[in-house]
Amino acid sequence: MSRVRRIVLTALLIGVVATTAACSGGPATTPVSSTSSSSARSSSPVHASSSTPAASGTVDCAYPASGTAAKQVDPPNGSGVAATGTVDVTLHMDAGDVVLDLDRSMAPCATNSLVWLAEQGYFDDTSCHRLVPGFVLQCGDPTGKGTGGPGYRFNDELSGRETYPYGTVAMANAGPNTNGSQFFIVIGEDVKLDPAYTVMGTVSQASMSVVDTIAAAGVDPTDPQGTRPAQGGHITSASVA
């Protein structure tokens, strides 16, 4: 894929990230490129991790303040964060329950943050704000505009070898080390992304049918931004198990 064509594709999918970030005072988090050609994958360097080694099976994470919180929430405790085991976060949505199977060993700091936000009710009564058919469903911004965050940020947790198959759950961002509350679910069968988005786990196989139902309904034609799902994308509450 030519450089010019790739730039045009990126602009069509996400707009100008820098402008959105400046307007929001917080992270404008969104996947920044996609292509069906594996030859177009980036060989960008590995970003710094937000975690530092602590006791066996744990890491220490940093969650510094950043911008204005879209919904009032305290930052997570970053000391002695579990780096082993799994945890499920269930999004109770209008279309049905969507279970995020998160693996702490893949991204302990990102998983810790998502679980913390769910436990504090941050995702309650919010809506997924961006649907790109054949690409991703993006959620986690209480403003519903794609510009909101939790008032803190944390660094990427990347190996540089990340892939994003169907059903992947990963953090959205506005560039290196700008993670907040927004995350995306891959809904395409052959999506290729630069290895720049922290992967936390997958949607359970059974509940991907709910995500597919939301995707099949398409984008709301009345949405001024032209990205909001037409049906089923509202999160009434989130629970942790």
N, C-alpha and C positions, 0 to 999 in steps of 0.2 A: 504494500500500500504506500503510495507516495506521501511525502511529508505534508504537502498542501491538502490532499484529500483527508488525511488523518486529523489535521487541525480543524477542517470544516466539520467533520463528524463530531469531534469533541465539543465544538461550539454549539452544534445543534442539540446535543444531549444535555449540556449542563449550563450553558450561558457563561458569563465571565465570573469566575470564582472570586477573584480579587475584589471586584466591585461589590459583590454580595457580602463579603466579609467586612468590608469597610462600613457598609450600611448597618450591619447587625451588631457590631461591637463584640461579636463572638465568632466561633468557627462556622464558616459556610461549608458544611461537610457534604461532599458528594463524590462518587466515583468519577474519575476524570478522563478515562478513555476506555474504549472497547473496540474490538475487532474480531472477526472470525478467522483471521490469518495468524497462525502461530509464528510466522516469520516476523511479525510486527511486535512481538513481545519485547519489553524493555529489558536491558541489562543494567538498570540503575543500581547504584551501590546500596548495601544494606543500611537502613536507618538505625539510629541509636534506640536501644530498648529503654522502656520506662522502669524496668525492674533492676534491682541489685540483689546479689545473693545474700541470704540471711541464714537462719537455721535450716537444717535438712528438711526438704520438702516445702520450703516457703521462700518468698522473695519480699523485698521491700519495694514499694511503688511510690512514685511522686505524683501528686495531683495538685499542681499549683493553680492559683486563681487565674481566670482568664475571661474577660468580658462580663456581661450581665446575664445572670441566670434567666432563662425563659420561664422557669417555674422554680420557686424557692426550694432549695435542697442543700443539705450539707455535703461537703466532699467526703469521699470514703476514707476510712482509716487505711493508710498504706503500709503499716508495719506488720510484718509476719504474715503476708498474704499467702494463702494456700496455692501451691503450684502443682498439685497432683489431684487426681479425681475428677469427677464430672458433676455438673449441676444442671437442672432443667429450669428454664424460665418459660412460663406459659403465658402467651398473649391471648386474653379472652376478647375476641374480635367479633364484630357484627356477623362476619361470614362463618365464624366457628373458632375453635381453639387452635392456636398455632404454638407448637412446642419447640423451643430452641434448646437443642442438646449441646451444652457448652462444655468444652474440655479445658480445664484449668491449666493443664500442662502446655497447651498451645499458646495461650495468651493470658497468664494469670492476672495481670493488671487490668486488662480490658474486661475480662470476665468478672473480676471483683467489682468493677465500676458498674457494669450492667446489672448485676445482681443487686447491688446497693441501691441503684436508682429504682429498680422494680420494687424492692422492699419498702422504699419511701413513698411509693405511689406516684413517682415522676411520670410514668407512662400512662397512668389512669386518665381516661377521658381525653385521649389524644388521637390523632389520625395520621396514618401513613401519608406523607405529603408528595411522594414522587413515585410514579409508576412509569417505567420505560419498557414497553412490551418486548419480550424476547431478551431482556437484559436484567433489570433489577427492580425490586420493590424496596423503597427506602422509608424508614420510620424513625421515631425517636426525637422529634422536634415538637414540643408542645405548642409552638406558634403556628404550626402547619404550613410554614412558608419556606422551610429549608434553611433558615438563617439562625435558628435558636440552638443554644447549648446549655449545659448545666452550671455555667459559671466557673468551671475549672477545665483543665485540659490534661492530657497525659501522652506520653511518647508512644511511638510505634513499637510493636513487638514482631519483628520480621527476620526471616532467614534469607530473604532474597530469592527463595525458591517457591513462593506461594503460588497456588493455582486456585481457581474459583469455579469448580463444577456446580452443576444444578443443585440447589438446596443449601449452598454455603451461606453461613452467617458471618459477616465481617464488618468491621468499623468503617464508616465513611469518614473522609477527612478533606481538608483544604490544602493539603501539602504535608511534608514531613512533620511528624510529632504534633499534630493539631487535633487529636481525637477528643471527642466530647461525649455526647449522648446519642448521636445519630448512627444508625447501623443499616445495613442493607442485606437483603436475601436475594441470592441469584436465582432467577426464574428462567434463564435461557439454557438450552442444552449444549451450546457450543460457545460459551462466553470466554473470551480471553481478556485479561486485564494485566496491566503492569503489576509486578509483585510489590505493591506499595500500600496494601490495605490489610490491616491486622485481622487474621482469621481466628474466630473464636469457636467455631463448631458448625453444626448443620441443623436444619429443621428436620424433625422426625419424619420418617417416610410416610407415616399415616397422615400427618397434618400438612404435608406439602400439597395435598389435594385442596385444602382450604386456600392456600396461597395461590394455587392455580386458578381457583374460582374467582378470586379477586382480580387476577391478571386477565382472565378471559373477559371480564366485564369492561375492560378498557379504561380509558381516561375520561374523566368527567368533562364534557364539552363546555360546561359553564364555568370551569375553573379559569380564572384570569391567567394563571401561570401555565395552564395546559399540561399539568403533570399529576394532579390529584386523582387517585383511583375513583372510578364512578360508583362502585358499590363494595361494601364489605370491609373497607379499610380502616374503620374506626376501632380503636382499642378501648374497651370499657374499663379493663383493669389488667394488671399483670400479677402473677403469683410465682413463687419460687419453691422448688421441691428438691 
